[in-house]
């Protein structure tokens, strides 16, 4: 399938080598707002065409799927452009800045009969099923507490502290913690409590989120851009607990009993990078005529985005692109 990449920044540099290694993918076109930048990217990664505008990519009749990899604040506009030209889209996380935008994309894609999905890569990975199967086996008993953290010392990256680009820890990193909790604890949340430390630019630099479930379970999530954390996810039960190394790209799952004795350890299957799974599913869905991904249906994307909207309301964080007239 001929793939077009819209945006040639940091995440595209990471994803492109994976696409080049996939048999089911043809690296067809790359687009930037700078033609020299698009040409340099295309040459580095083996794309056959380069465009100096996103419109040209969307208009290319041979492109069969567009991967949107621009800053968060541009996702909605970029996806709507692609969809308006009849192009299916796989959009980097977070799908949109807020849930209202996500619903509009969902409605527009459905009206045009086009595939649209969020590239939340952990949703597509084999590790997700491995964790689910381990929990379903009953080896740790009844799960009651989930913890997850994801922090990197990347505060010097302008994109992450710029309100105009929907910066901050929540949309960039918190989306992983919230998805980890939703994948393994589901819905049924009764209350959400949080604390936040804001940057000088007015976006969230670090937060702690506690999700309290109606059945008595609890999830505690921590994310930030000022320091690096161990990135672990843990799920505690009455007979033991499991530890996931790196919720951002799980490497292994270890299961312990209540005396901290290791019972089992599972390594994830060998992978190209981990990005391949979302593209394989997108290609499969499009070929089968499906409009949404089973691993990351748009209702799930919207549910997580609604959680982030609610958290930002608690913090009083509104991005400039959400203000009237912008």
N, C-alpha and C positions, 0 to 999 in steps of 0.2 A: 504494500500500500504506500502511495506517495505521501510523504509527510512534509508539511510546512511548519517552520518555527517562526513565531511572531515575537520578536524581541531577542536580542543576542547578548544578553548580560550574563551574570555569574551563573545562574541556574541553567541556562541554555548551554554554557560551556561544560557543565557537569553532565547534562543529559545527552548531548550530541554524540559523544563516543559510544554510549550505550546503544543509541539508535543505529549507528554505523555497524555495530556488531550483531544486529538482529536480522535474521533471514527474512522475516515477514515485513520488514520496513525498507523503503527506498528513501534515502535522504534527498528530497527533491528541491526544496527552496527555503531560503532564510531571508527574513525581512527585518530591517532596522530603519530608523528614521534618518540614518546616514548611510548612503550607498557604499562608500568606502568601507565602513565598518561591516556592512552586510557581506560585501565581497570577501573581506579578510576572513570572516567567520566561515563562509561557505568553502573557501579554499582550505582552511584548517581542518574542516570536518567532512569534506567530501560531498557537500550539497551542490546540485547541478545548476541551480539558479540563485541569484541574489537580487533583492529588491530594496530600493531606497525609500519605500513607503509601505505601510501595512495594507493600504488599499490595493496595491498591485498584487500582493500575495493573495488577498481574498478574491481577486478577480482572475487568478490563474486557473484555467479550466481543468488542469491536470491534478491539482492539489485535492487529495481525498480526505485529509484530516489536518486540522491546524492545532498545534500546541501553543497555547498562549502563555508567555513567560515574561510579561512586563510587570512593573510595580503594581502592588495591590490596587492602588487608586485608579488604575487604567483597565482593570480586568473587565468590568461591566461594559465599558465603551468598546473595547477590543472584541469581546465575544459577540456583541450585538452586530458589529461590523461584519464579522465572519459569517454569522448566521444569516444576515441579510443577503449575503452572496451565495447562500446555499451550502455553506461549508460546516461540517461537523466540528465540534471543538472539544478539546481536552485542556482544561485551564488549570494552571498551577494554583496551589493553595495560597491564601484563602480564595475561594471561588469569587467572592465579591466583598466589598467593604461592609455591606449590611444585608439583612435578610430581605428587605424590600427589593433590592437589586437582584438578588438570587431568584426571587419569585418571578420577576419580570423575564429573566433569562429562561427560566423553566417554561413559562407560558409561551414565549416567543419560539423557542426551539420546538415545543410540542405542536404549535400551530403550523410550523413549517416542516414537521416530520423529520427533524434532524437530531442526531445524537449530541448530547452535551453532558459533560461530567467533570468533576473536580479531580485533579491529579494529587489526591491525598495518598501518597504512595504506600503508607503503612496499611491502608485499607485493603490493598490488593495483594500484599505479600503472603507467602505461605505461613509465616509466623503467626498471623492472625488466627488461622484455623488450628495451628499447633497449640496455641494458648487456650483456645476454646475447647479443644478436645481434652486437654489436660484438666481443665476445670470440670468438664462434664464427667470425667472419669471418677470424680469424688475423692481423689487422692488427698486433697487438702481440706476436705469436708465442705461445710457451708461457708462460702466467701462472705466476709463481713466488711473488710476494709481494703481499699485500693489506694496506693500512693503512686505518684509519678512526678518526675521533675525533668525539666529540659532548659538548660541555661548555657549560654556561650558568652565569652567576653568579646562581643562584636559591636560595642557601643560606638566605636569610631567610624563605623560604616554609616554614611550620611543618610542612606535610604531608611535605616532603622530608627532614626531619631527625628525624621522630617514629618511633621503632621500633614503636609500637603501630599505626601506619598503614602498616607495611612500607616505611618511607622509605629513602632512600639513592640513590646514583647508579645502581646496577646495574639495579634493576627499572624505574626511570624512564627512564634514558638508555642504559644498557648493553645493554638488549634491542634497541636499534636497531643497535648495532655488531655484536652477535652474529647478528642476522638478516641484516645486510648481508654478513657473511662466509659465512653458510650459503646465502644465495641465489646467491652467485657463486663460492664455492669448494666448496660441498656439505659432505658428511660426511667420514668417513675420518680423523678426528682421532686422532692417536696420543698426544699429550701436551698438557696445559694448564698453563701457568705464569702466575702473577699476582703483583702487588704491590698493596697497598692502603693508603690513609690514612683512618683513621676519624675521624668527627666526635666532638665532646664528648658527644653523645647516644648514641653507640655504633653508628651506622650508617656505611656506606661513603660517604666524601665524594669520593673520587677513586680510580681504579684503572687499572692497565695490565694487559692480558690478552694473552698470546701463545699462539696455537693452532698447534701443529706437526702437520702432516699426514703420513700414512704414505708419500706419494709425494714428500716433500721440500719441499712448499710450506709457507708460513708466513703467518699473519695476525696483525697487531699492532693492538690496539684500545685506545683511551684514552677514558675518560669521567669527568666530574666535575661538581660543583655549586658550585665556588668561583670559577671564571673562565670566560670565554667563549672557545671555540676557533673555528677556521675551519670546522669541521664537514665537512671534506672526506673523501672516500673515494678511494683510489688503488689501482690494480691494475697491477703491474709485470710485463712480459714480456721475453723476450730480443730482441724487435724494436722495443719501444716501451712506452708506458704510457698509461693513461687516467686522467682525473681527474673525479670526480663532485662537483659543487658542492652541498653540504648533503645528507648522507645522511638527514637527518630529513624532507626534502621536496625531492628532487633537482630542480634547475632546468635544468642542462645537463650535457653530457658532452663533454669535450675529449680528443682523442687526439693523442699526440706520438710522434715517432720517438726513437731513441736519442741524437740530437743536440739534443733538446728543441725540435724544430721542430713547430709545430702542423700536423697532417695533416687533421683533421676536427673539427668542432664540431656538436653536436646540441642543440637546445633542446627541452625537453619540450613536449607539446601544451598549448595554453591550457586552463586548468582553472578551476573555480569556486574551489576552495581546495586540492583534493587529497583531501579527505574523501569526495567523491562516489563514488569508485571502489569503496570497501569496501561502501557501501550498495547501489550498483547490483548488485554481485555477490550480496550477501545476498538482495536482492529476487528476482533471477533464480533463485537456488538454491531459494528457498522456493516460487516459482511452478512450478518444474520438479520439485518433490518431492525435491530433493536435501538430504541432511542435513549435508553439509560443503562448505566452499569448496575449490575446486581451487587457488586462490592461497594459501590459508592453512589447509591441512588440519590437523586436531587433532594428528596424529602429529608434524607439524612444530612446532606449538606446544609439545607435550610435550618434544620433543628439545631445543629452546632452553631451556625451563624446567629441564630436567635439567642443562644446562650451568650455569645460574645457581645451581641447588642445589649443584652440585659446587664452584663458586667460593665460595659462602658457607661451605661446610664448611671450605675452606682458610683462610678468614678467621675462623672461629668465630662467624659471625653468624647468630643465630637470632631470629626475630621473636616477640614475646609471644603472638601468635595461634597459633603453632605448638607452644607448650608444652602439656604434658598438662593437661587440665582447663580449657582455654580454648576 
